[in-house]
Amino acid sequence: MSRLPGRLRGLCLGLASILGLSIAVTVPATAVAVPAAGVAVPAAAVHAAPRTPAQAVAAMQPGWNLGNTFDSTGDDETSWGNPRVTRELLAGIKAQGFRSIRIPVTWGQHQGPDRVMDPAYLARVDEVVGWALDQGLYVMINVHHDSWQWINGMAADHDAVLARFTAIWTQVATTFRDASPRLVLESVNEPQFTGGDPAALLALLNTTFHRIVRGTGGGNAGRLLVLPTLHTSADQVHLDNLAASMASLGDPNLIATVHYYGYWPFSVNVAGGYRFDATARQDMLDMFTRISATFAVRGIPVIIGEYGLLGFDRHTGTIEQGEKLKFFELFGHLARTHGVTTMLWDNGQHFDRTQSVWKDRELFAQIRSSWRTRSGTAGSDLIFVRRSVPVTAQAITLNLNGTGFTQIRLGTSTLRRGPDFQISGDQLTLTAGLLTRLTQTQGYGVKTSLSVRFSRGVPWRMDVISTDRPVVAAAGGSTDAFAAPVAFNGDRLATMTATYADGSNAGPHGWTPYKEYDRAFVPDPAAGVIRLTPEFFAEVADGAPVTVGFHFWSGEVIRYVVVRDGSAVTGTPVV
């Protein structure tokens, strides 16, 4: 008789199940987990979880994604550029205030022809899950990029895909059958299908996942299971389909999940969506309303398993700082008031996993504050003061969000009401005298930052920027490498439009004149250029002049005409 400790027993059982073998094992009656700090924790404490699914999901708030790690499609967890996971990383995440961690896992490339999982890979996932549980975190694991690698072909290859999916979950569920109830399992990430009846295919996968996990017994008999909508979309039709699937299962220990990356034009900065405006806000409000109305009334808890902005996949500067802060402030508030647990998507662009610091500390401060309370914001975080004209007072609308204005700080000094600013309701006016004093030094750019304080939440930073109208010069280049020379003069590019002489739209996303930031155009103030990309010119007609509009955050718009002649490109400013 074999004597196998912990989850190694589960691993062997899973392999045996796939290979059709029989194996007998025994394990100690109790186990003691030891956190990274080296302090022993009684097994009962490590395995403890709130009594009801709703309590458990509430205890998971807030959550964080270990993105671009085990979900990578390469040989191992480092193949997409992130470092190997350590106990210290997980302890660092816990120290930041997170109470749960989602560990996306792509399994397919670690499956052999016989559908048996590479034991070393499964053991490594098991090890990291164990470390996270030892930290007292809730943990969610899933089947991740398999969704678009091979599961999406289920309509054409139904039996083979289902057998492969079944084999993965049989091994994974068996491996973790005796894990802490703080481990939750998610059937599949962002499910999608080519052809067939996608809703029916997803329902089959979800019910198959449910049957497999419950059938492995042990802790899996009542383990919390997470089921996604199609595409993890919060569109009503997909919410309704998932609600129906859950009802058919008759299992109280189920959680619904969707993802939210915002109103798409704002999320990637296209189609004029460079501000977190009323349309973007309403999209978010409607999403929370739909998931609450669909699931809360049925007593089903909801996890937003990923949230963020899609433009972050290129870099976080795709969305202007103040606009993104307003997005996260409202998102956190709505999650809290609707009782929804959220998990920040982080593929390495937010938390520096080597230095254990946030790459944008201001952004994380806003996110963390939103877990507890609201913060005041403003119409903008950019105050432009023209050097070439007399300085005048500037009014800014404050978004009080239920807070009260208290003061404005300049470094360690407090500005004076009257000489420096006036406040009336939500209208803040910075006086001409203050702005003159703040921008009296020579040169363009940020001269200082003001900190607007409210009765609660985090301060709102406003950069005071000395600027003048940008100037664009003529240039030549190619469709592979074209850069318009620009004297930014302290200004910042917000977006770009492109139209032909007849007024029709030019370039990618032909349904809108506004092109996608960092895809069709890339501002580079340090180099003094705005680059127009090969992707932009690929959809520009040969020989047809295109009028490009460079729209800056100060409100300035500079017109520029580019003409493509084969692979050659010329650019001329409009006087």
BAVEX-329612 format. One record per residue (C-alpha): chain; x, y, z; residue number from 1. Coordinates in Angstrom, 2 decimals. Layout:
unit  east  north  up  pos
A  X  Y  Z  NUM
...
//
This chain:
unit  east  north  up  pos
A  0.00  0.00  0.00  1
A  1.37  3.42  -0.97  2
A  1.57  6.21  1.59  3
A  1.45  9.55  -0.22  4
A  1.24  12.94  1.54  5
A  -1.06  15.83  0.73  6
A  -1.94  16.59  -2.87  7
A  0.64  14.18  -4.29  8
A  -2.01  11.58  -3.45  9
A  -4.48  13.51  -5.59  10
A  -2.02  13.73  -8.47  11
A  -1.58  9.98  -8.52  12
A  -5.32  9.40  -8.34  13
A  -5.86  11.76  -11.27  14
A  -3.28  9.96  -13.41  15
A  -4.75  6.64  -12.45  16
A  -8.20  7.79  -13.47  17
A  -7.01  8.86  -16.93  18
A  -4.98  5.67  -17.47  19
A  -7.77  3.43  -16.15  20
A  -5.68  2.10  -13.27  21
A  -6.54  1.34  -9.66  22
A  -4.40  2.69  -6.81  23
A  -4.86  2.57  -3.05  24
A  -3.44  5.31  -0.88  25
A  -3.65  6.52  2.67  26
A  -2.92  9.95  4.06  27
A  -2.49  11.41  7.52  28
A  -5.75  12.44  9.14  29
A  -4.59  16.04  9.54  30
A  -2.02  18.32  7.99  31
A  -0.43  21.51  9.15  32
A  0.34  24.31  6.69  33
A  3.34  26.54  7.31  34
A  3.18  30.11  5.93  35
A  6.20  31.73  4.26  36
A  6.98  33.50  7.53  37
A  7.59  30.09  9.05  38
A  4.81  30.20  11.64  39
A  2.81  26.98  11.90  40
A  -0.93  27.37  11.46  41
A  -3.41  24.73  12.69  42
A  -5.01  22.80  9.86  43
A  -8.46  24.00  10.91  44
A  -7.41  27.63  10.48  45
A  -5.79  27.02  7.11  46
A  -8.85  25.22  5.78  47
A  -11.43  27.52  7.34  48
A  -13.85  29.33  5.05  49
A  -17.06  31.30  5.66  50
A  -20.21  29.27  5.97  51
A  -22.16  30.34  2.86  52
A  -21.09  30.97  -0.75  53
A  -22.04  34.65  -0.42  54
A  -19.86  34.99  2.71  55
A  -16.96  33.25  1.00  56
A  -17.15  35.47  -2.09  57
A  -17.36  38.58  0.09  58
A  -14.25  37.37  1.94  59
A  -12.42  37.15  -1.40  60
A  -12.68  40.88  -2.02  61
A  -10.34  42.29  -3.28  62
A  -8.61  39.91  -5.67  63
A  -5.56  39.97  -7.93  64
A  -4.64  38.03  -11.07  65
A  -1.27  36.33  -11.46  66
A  -1.46  37.07  -15.18  67
A  0.92  36.06  -17.99  68
A  2.47  33.38  -15.83  69
A  0.90  29.91  -15.73  70
A  -1.48  31.05  -18.47  71
A  1.46  31.53  -20.86  72
A  1.44  29.23  -23.87  73
A  5.19  28.56  -23.79  74
A  7.22  25.94  -21.99  75
A  6.91  27.33  -18.49  76
A  5.64  30.16  -16.30  77
A  8.45  32.54  -17.35  78
A  7.92  32.24  -21.11  79
A  5.94  35.49  -21.35  80
A  8.53  37.53  -19.50  81
A  7.44  37.37  -15.87  82
A  9.75  35.93  -13.20  83
A  9.24  32.58  -11.55  84
A  6.65  32.75  -8.77  85
A  8.00  32.74  -5.24  86
A  6.52  32.56  -1.77  87
A  7.72  36.12  -1.29  88
A  5.68  37.37  -4.25  89
A  2.50  35.89  -2.81  90
A  3.29  37.30  0.62  91
A  3.80  40.68  -1.04  92
A  0.40  40.50  -2.71  93
A  -1.21  39.63  0.61  94
A  0.58  42.60  2.20  95
A  -0.94  44.94  -0.41  96
A  -4.39  44.17  0.97  97
A  -5.54  41.48  -1.46  98
A  -7.55  38.62  -0.02  99
A  -7.73  36.37  -3.06  100
A  -5.59  35.48  -6.04  101
A  -6.69  34.12  -9.38  102
A  -4.06  31.89  -10.96  103
A  -4.94  31.45  -14.65  104
A  -3.52  28.22  -16.05  105
A  -3.15  27.08  -19.66  106
A  -2.92  23.31  -19.63  107
A  -3.04  22.10  -23.21  108
A  0.64  22.31  -24.10  109
A  1.43  20.22  -21.00  110
A  -0.87  17.38  -22.04  111
A  0.58  14.35  -23.77  112
A  -1.03  12.47  -26.69  113
A  -2.71  10.23  -24.11  114
A  -4.18  13.40  -22.50  115
A  -2.14  12.83  -19.34  116
A  -0.78  16.03  -17.79  117
A  2.93  16.53  -17.35  118
A  3.30  15.59  -13.65  119
A  6.02  18.21  -13.09  120
A  3.80  21.01  -14.39  121
A  0.80  19.91  -12.36  122
A  3.00  19.62  -9.30  123
A  4.34  23.15  -9.87  124
A  0.83  24.59  -10.07  125
A  -0.02  22.61  -6.93  126
A  3.03  24.07  -5.17  127
A  2.11  27.68  -5.96  128
A  -1.53  27.13  -5.02  129
A  -0.33  25.71  -1.71  130
A  1.88  28.74  -1.08  131
A  -1.05  31.08  -1.71  132
A  -3.33  29.09  0.59  133
A  -0.61  29.14  3.24  134
A  -0.78  32.94  3.09  135
A  -4.46  32.75  4.01  136
A  -5.52  33.83  0.53  137
A  -8.47  32.48  -1.37  138
A  -7.26  30.97  -4.65  139
A  -9.01  30.47  -7.99  140
A  -7.55  28.29  -10.76  141
A  -9.01  27.60  -14.16  142
A  -8.56  26.42  -17.73  143
A  -7.34  29.60  -19.41  144
A  -6.00  30.17  -22.94  145
A  -7.06  26.68  -23.92  146
A  -10.36  28.45  -24.62  147
A  -9.06  30.01  -27.84  148
A  -6.31  27.50  -28.60  149
A  -8.46  24.39  -29.05  150
A  -11.72  24.53  -27.08  151
A  -13.09  27.05  -29.60  152
A  -13.07  24.27  -32.24  153
A  -15.60  22.21  -30.30  154
A  -18.37  22.60  -32.89  155
A  -16.26  20.86  -35.55  156
A  -14.40  18.45  -33.25  157
A  -16.95  17.93  -30.51  158
A  -15.95  14.58  -29.02  159
A  -12.20  15.15  -29.06  160
A  -12.47  18.58  -27.43  161
A  -14.86  17.31  -24.78  162
A  -12.61  14.34  -24.04  163
A  -9.57  16.58  -23.68  164
A  -11.46  19.03  -21.44  165
A  -12.70  16.10  -19.37  166
A  -9.19  14.72  -18.99  167
A  -7.81  18.06  -17.77  168
A  -10.48  18.60  -15.17  169
A  -10.40  14.98  -14.01  170
A  -6.70  15.31  -13.22  171
A  -6.89  18.83  -11.78  172
A  -9.96  18.15  -9.64  173
A  -8.49  14.93  -8.32  174
A  -5.22  16.64  -7.48  175
A  -6.99  19.30  -5.44  176
A  -9.85  17.25  -3.97  177
A  -8.53  17.60  -0.44  178
A  -7.34  21.20  -0.69  179
A  -8.64  23.96  1.57  180
A  -12.18  25.15  0.80  181
A  -10.55  28.50  0.11  182
A  -9.55  27.02  -3.26  183
A  -12.25  27.64  -5.86  184
A  -12.29  26.22  -9.37  185
A  -13.35  28.07  -12.53  186
A  -14.43  25.98  -15.50  187
A  -12.96  27.96  -18.41  188
A  -11.71  31.47  -19.14  189
A  -13.49  33.65  -21.71  190
A  -15.17  30.74  -23.53  191
A  -15.62  31.21  -27.27  192
A  -16.56  28.97  -30.15  193
A  -16.29  28.92  -33.93  194
A  -19.61  27.83  -35.38  195
A  -22.26  25.68  -33.81  196
A  -24.49  26.86  -30.97  197
A  -22.06  28.67  -28.63  198
A  -24.55  28.89  -25.74  199
A  -25.26  25.16  -25.88  200
A  -21.57  24.29  -26.16  201
A  -20.72  26.39  -23.12  202
A  -23.59  24.90  -21.15  203
A  -22.20  21.45  -21.92  204
A  -18.69  22.42  -20.81  205
A  -19.97  23.98  -17.59  206
A  -22.14  20.99  -16.71  207
A  -19.32  18.59  -17.59  208
A  -16.94  20.53  -15.37  209
A  -19.50  20.47  -12.57  210
A  -20.07  16.72  -12.88  211
A  -16.34  15.91  -12.93  212
A  -15.44  18.03  -9.92  213
A  -18.35  16.90  -7.80  214
A  -17.66  13.29  -8.78  215
A  -14.13  13.34  -7.38  216
A  -15.58  13.65  -3.87  217
A  -13.64  14.80  -0.83  218
A  -13.54  18.57  -0.51  219
A  -14.78  18.86  -4.09  220
A  -18.21  17.58  -3.10  221
A  -19.08  21.04  -1.81  222
A  -16.27  23.18  -3.21  223
A  -17.22  26.55  -4.65  224
A  -17.28  26.37  -8.44  225
A  -17.14  29.35  -10.78  226
A  -19.05  29.32  -14.06  227
A  -18.56  31.95  -16.80  228
A  -20.86  33.50  -19.32  229
A  -20.02  33.22  -23.02  230
A  -16.92  35.40  -23.59  231
A  -17.34  36.26  -19.87  232
A  -19.55  39.00  -21.24  233
A  -22.06  40.89  -19.12  234
A  -24.51  41.28  -22.02  235
A  -27.96  40.32  -20.83  236
A  -28.45  37.36  -23.19  237
A  -25.28  35.72  -21.86  238
A  -26.21  36.43  -18.25  239
A  -29.62  34.84  -18.81  240
A  -28.10  31.75  -20.40  241
A  -25.72  31.25  -17.50  242
A  -28.50  31.77  -14.96  243
A  -30.51  29.05  -16.71  244
A  -27.54  26.66  -16.67  245
A  -27.02  27.26  -12.98  246
A  -30.68  26.69  -12.23  247
A  -30.55  23.34  -14.05  248
A  -27.64  22.20  -11.86  249
A  -29.50  22.88  -8.61  250
A  -26.26  23.43  -6.72  251
A  -26.09  26.24  -4.13  252
A  -22.27  26.33  -4.21  253
A  -21.94  28.06  -7.56  254
A  -20.53  31.47  -8.44  255
A  -21.13  33.44  -11.64  256
A  -18.26  35.26  -13.30  257
A  -17.88  37.95  -15.94  258
A  -15.01  40.22  -16.95  259
A  -15.10  43.99  -17.34  260
A  -12.66  46.12  -19.30  261
A  -14.86  49.15  -19.68  262
A  -16.64  50.84  -22.56  263
A  -14.51  49.66  -25.48  264
A  -13.72  53.03  -27.14  265
A  -12.51  54.35  -23.78  266
A  -10.71  51.12  -22.88  267
A  -8.40  51.33  -25.92  268
A  -8.70  55.09  -26.72  269
A  -10.42  54.92  -30.11  270
A  -13.48  56.56  -31.67  271
A  -13.06  59.70  -29.59  272
A  -13.28  57.76  -26.32  273
A  -10.30  59.39  -24.70  274
A  -12.30  60.70  -21.73  275
A  -14.16  58.78  -19.03  276
A  -17.30  60.59  -20.09  277
A  -21.01  60.07  -19.48  278
A  -21.20  57.26  -22.05  279
A  -18.31  55.35  -20.47  280
A  -19.75  55.86  -17.00  281
A  -23.19  54.66  -18.07  282
A  -21.70  51.53  -19.61  283
A  -20.18  50.67  -16.24  284
A  -23.35  51.48  -14.31  285
A  -25.42  49.33  -16.66  286
A  -23.04  46.39  -16.32  287
A  -23.29  46.35  -12.53  288
A  -27.05  46.76  -12.70  289
A  -27.43  43.79  -15.06  290
A  -25.28  41.36  -13.09  291
A  -27.01  42.31  -9.86  292
A  -30.50  42.03  -11.32  293
A  -29.71  38.65  -12.89  294
A  -27.83  36.91  -10.08  295
A  -28.36  38.72  -6.78  296
A  -32.11  38.08  -6.93  297
A  -31.32  34.37  -7.25  298
A  -28.87  34.43  -4.37  299
A  -25.92  33.73  -6.68  300
A  -22.71  35.58  -5.82  301
A  -20.71  37.21  -8.62  302
A  -16.99  37.60  -9.19  303
A  -15.63  39.94  -11.83  304
A  -12.68  37.68  -12.51  305
A  -10.76  40.27  -14.52  306
A  -11.04  44.03  -14.71  307
A  -8.89  46.82  -16.07  308
A  -8.46  48.65  -19.36  309
A  -7.56  46.91  -22.62  310
A  -5.13  49.64  -23.61  311
A  -2.95  48.55  -20.70  312
A  -1.88  45.54  -22.77  313
A  0.28  47.97  -24.77  314
A  1.17  50.27  -21.87  315
A  -0.72  52.08  -19.15  316
A  -0.15  55.47  -20.79  317
A  -2.62  54.65  -23.57  318
A  -5.30  56.09  -21.30  319
A  -4.60  59.51  -19.76  320
A  -3.83  59.32  -16.04  321
A  -6.73  61.33  -14.62  322
A  -9.25  59.63  -16.87  323
A  -8.11  56.18  -15.80  324
A  -8.19  57.19  -12.13  325
A  -11.84  58.22  -12.51  326
A  -12.60  54.85  -14.10  327
A  -11.10  52.89  -11.21  328
A  -12.64  55.14  -8.55  329
A  -16.16  54.57  -9.85  330
A  -15.55  50.88  -10.53  331
A  -14.49  50.25  -6.94  332
A  -17.45  52.18  -5.60  333
A  -19.98  50.26  -7.70  334
A  -18.40  46.90  -6.85  335
A  -18.66  47.74  -3.16  336
A  -22.25  48.96  -3.29  337
A  -23.38  46.00  -5.41  338
A  -21.55  43.44  -3.29  339
A  -19.46  42.13  -6.18  340
A  -15.97  40.71  -5.71  341
A  -13.37  41.93  -8.21  342
A  -9.98  40.67  -9.36  343
A  -7.53  43.13  -10.90  344
A  -5.93  41.86  -14.10  345
A  -2.16  42.23  -13.79  346
A  0.03  40.67  -16.45  347
A  3.09  42.34  -14.96  348
A  2.21  45.90  -15.95  349
A  1.06  46.94  -12.47  350
A  2.91  45.19  -9.63  351
A  6.67  44.87  -10.14  352
A  7.20  41.27  -9.18  353
A  10.96  41.70  -8.77  354
A  11.01  44.93  -6.77  355
A  7.66  44.30  -5.00  356
A  6.41  47.83  -5.72  357
A  3.60  49.26  -7.80  358
A  4.77  50.74  -11.08  359
A  2.08  53.41  -10.79  360
A  1.63  54.05  -7.09  361
A  -0.97  56.76  -7.65  362
A  -3.13  54.35  -9.63  363
A  -2.93  51.63  -6.99  364
A  -3.64  54.16  -4.22  365
A  -6.89  55.02  -6.03  366
A  -7.78  51.35  -6.49  367
A  -7.04  50.49  -2.86  368
A  -8.99  53.48  -1.55  369
A  -12.00  52.48  -3.66  370
A  -12.26  49.20  -1.72  371
A  -13.32  51.21  1.35  372
A  -14.71  54.59  0.32  373
A  -15.22  57.16  -2.41  374
A  -12.70  59.78  -3.46  375
A  -13.22  63.18  -5.02  376
A  -11.95  63.70  -8.58  377
A  -12.17  66.52  -11.11  378
A  -13.00  67.25  -14.71  379
A  -9.28  67.05  -15.50  380
A  -5.94  66.60  -13.83  381
A  -4.23  68.89  -16.36  382
A  -4.09  72.69  -16.02  383
A  -2.56  74.27  -19.14  384
A  -1.23  77.81  -18.88  385
A  -0.25  79.46  -22.18  386
A  3.04  81.36  -22.09  387
A  2.30  83.51  -25.16  388
A  -0.89  85.17  -23.81  389
A  -1.81  86.89  -20.55  390
A  -2.57  84.41  -17.76  391
A  -6.21  84.22  -16.72  392
A  -8.07  82.39  -13.97  393
A  -9.16  78.82  -14.73  394
A  -12.26  77.00  -13.47  395
A  -12.32  73.26  -12.87  396
A  -15.39  71.17  -12.08  397
A  -14.90  68.92  -9.07  398
A  -16.54  65.51  -8.93  399
A  -17.19  65.41  -5.19  400
A  -18.69  61.91  -5.25  401
A  -20.32  62.48  -1.87  402
A  -17.18  63.89  -0.26  403
A  -16.48  67.46  0.77  404
A  -13.72  69.74  -0.48  405
A  -11.25  70.61  2.28  406
A  -8.10  72.24  0.93  407
A  -5.46  72.48  -1.78  408
A  -1.85  71.66  -0.98  409
A  1.24  72.87  -2.82  410
A  4.00  70.74  -1.41  411
A  3.87  71.31  2.33  412
A  1.96  74.61  1.98  413
A  -1.80  75.12  2.02  414
A  -3.19  77.47  -0.63  415
A  -5.28  80.42  0.52  416
A  -8.93  80.74  -0.29  417
A  -9.35  84.10  -2.02  418
A  -5.84  85.02  -3.22  419
A  -5.13  81.55  -4.65  420
A  -8.50  79.98  -5.36  421
A  -12.24  80.26  -4.93  422
A  -14.67  77.42  -4.36  423
A  -18.41  77.51  -5.02  424
A  -20.23  74.19  -4.87  425
A  -18.38  71.92  -7.27  426
A  -16.64  74.80  -9.09  427
A  -12.99  75.36  -8.20  428
A  -11.36  78.45  -9.68  429
A  -7.59  78.90  -9.62  430
A  -6.74  82.60  -9.72  431
A  -4.61  84.26  -12.36  432
A  -2.22  85.37  -9.64  433
A  -1.66  81.80  -8.48  434
A  -1.16  80.45  -12.01  435
A  1.22  83.29  -12.87  436
A  3.29  82.55  -9.80  437
A  3.38  78.82  -10.50  438
A  4.48  79.19  -14.14  439
A  6.97  82.05  -13.90  440
A  10.04  79.91  -14.55  441
A  11.19  79.57  -18.17  442
A  10.44  76.59  -20.40  443
A  7.52  74.31  -21.11  444
A  6.13  71.34  -19.24  445
A  4.93  70.54  -15.74  446
A  5.87  73.36  -13.38  447
A  4.30  71.94  -10.25  448
A  1.50  69.74  -8.99  449
A  -1.40  70.74  -6.76  450
A  -3.03  68.27  -4.39  451
A  -6.77  68.78  -4.00  452
A  -7.94  67.27  -0.71  453
A  -11.38  65.94  0.17  454
A  -13.04  64.82  3.37  455
A  -12.21  61.19  2.57  456
A  -10.45  59.10  -0.03  457
A  -7.21  59.95  -1.81  458
A  -6.17  63.44  -2.99  459
A  -6.59  64.54  -6.59  460
A  -3.34  65.63  -8.23  461
A  -3.47  68.43  -10.81  462
A  -0.41  69.17  -12.92  463
A  0.13  72.84  -13.77  464
A  1.67  72.85  -17.23  465
A  3.33  75.73  -19.08  466
A  2.50  75.40  -22.76  467
A  2.03  77.02  -26.14  468
A  0.43  75.87  -29.36  469
A  2.26  72.79  -30.74  470
A  4.01  73.11  -34.11  471
A  4.21  70.30  -36.69  472
A  6.77  70.32  -39.52  473
A  6.89  68.75  -42.98  474
A  8.48  65.32  -43.31  475
A  9.08  62.41  -45.62  476
A  9.27  58.74  -44.83  477
A  7.79  55.38  -45.65  478
A  4.76  53.36  -44.69  479
A  7.06  51.35  -42.41  480
A  8.62  54.38  -40.73  481
A  6.94  57.77  -40.80  482
A  7.30  60.35  -38.05  483
A  5.87  63.86  -38.12  484
A  8.29  66.27  -36.36  485
A  6.46  68.02  -33.53  486
A  7.40  70.74  -31.10  487
A  4.95  69.72  -28.36  488
A  5.65  72.93  -26.39  489
A  4.48  71.28  -23.19  490
A  1.22  69.97  -24.63  491
A  0.09  66.34  -24.71  492
A  -1.60  64.45  -27.52  493
A  -5.05  63.08  -26.68  494
A  -6.19  61.53  -29.96  495
A  -5.93  61.71  -33.75  496
A  -8.49  61.94  -36.55  497
A  -7.97  60.99  -40.19  498
A  -10.26  61.85  -43.11  499
A  -10.11  62.05  -46.90  500
A  -10.92  65.19  -48.87  501
A  -14.57  64.10  -49.29  502
A  -14.98  63.82  -45.52  503
A  -14.94  60.01  -45.38  504
A  -12.83  58.28  -42.77  505
A  -9.30  57.12  -43.50  506
A  -7.21  54.41  -41.87  507
A  -8.20  51.51  -39.59  508
A  -11.60  51.49  -37.89  509
A  -13.13  53.13  -40.92  510
A  -16.43  53.64  -39.07  511
A  -14.90  56.51  -37.09  512
A  -12.53  59.38  -37.90  513
A  -10.83  58.90  -34.51  514
A  -7.96  56.42  -34.71  515
A  -6.68  54.08  -32.00  516
A  -3.99  55.44  -29.71  517
A  -0.73  53.50  -29.86  518
A  -1.94  51.41  -32.80  519
A  -2.52  53.91  -35.62  520
A  -0.42  56.67  -34.07  521
A  2.17  56.90  -31.33  522
A  3.22  60.22  -29.76  523
A  6.85  60.41  -28.64  524
A  7.42  63.78  -26.93  525
A  10.96  62.83  -25.89  526
A  11.92  62.33  -29.54  527
A  9.78  65.26  -30.70  528
A  7.67  63.22  -33.13  529
A  4.26  61.64  -33.67  530
A  4.67  58.33  -35.45  531
A  2.07  57.05  -37.90  532
A  2.26  53.28  -37.95  533
A  2.38  50.69  -40.74  534
A  -1.00  49.51  -39.43  535
A  -2.40  52.98  -40.18  536
A  -0.98  53.19  -43.71  537
A  -2.11  49.64  -44.53  538
A  -5.64  51.06  -44.71  539
A  -4.88  54.37  -46.40  540
A  -5.67  54.69  -50.13  541
A  -2.69  55.23  -52.40  542
A  -2.39  58.77  -53.74  543
A  -5.35  60.13  -51.74  544
A  -4.46  63.02  -49.40  545
A  -5.44  62.34  -45.80  546
A  -6.03  65.20  -43.41  547
A  -4.85  64.20  -39.98  548
A  -6.02  66.10  -36.94  549
A  -3.75  66.00  -33.89  550
A  -6.02  66.74  -30.91  551
A  -4.15  67.87  -27.81  552
A  -5.31  67.88  -24.21  553
A  -5.10  71.67  -24.04  554
A  -7.80  71.86  -26.71  555
A  -5.44  72.71  -29.56  556
A  -6.00  70.89  -32.86  557
A  -3.23  70.83  -35.47  558
A  -4.03  69.77  -39.05  559
A  -1.54  67.83  -41.14  560
A  -1.85  66.26  -44.61  561
A  -0.20  62.94  -45.40  562
A  -0.05  61.33  -48.84  563
A  0.92  57.76  -49.50  564
A  2.61  56.99  -52.84  565
A  3.30  53.29  -52.83  566
A  5.58  52.80  -49.83  567
A  6.65  56.46  -49.75  568
A  4.86  58.97  -47.50  569
A  4.99  62.76  -47.34  570
A  3.55  64.95  -44.63  571
A  2.76  68.66  -44.80  572
A  1.33  70.95  -42.11  573
A  -1.88  72.81  -42.90  574
A  -1.26  76.53  -42.50  575
//
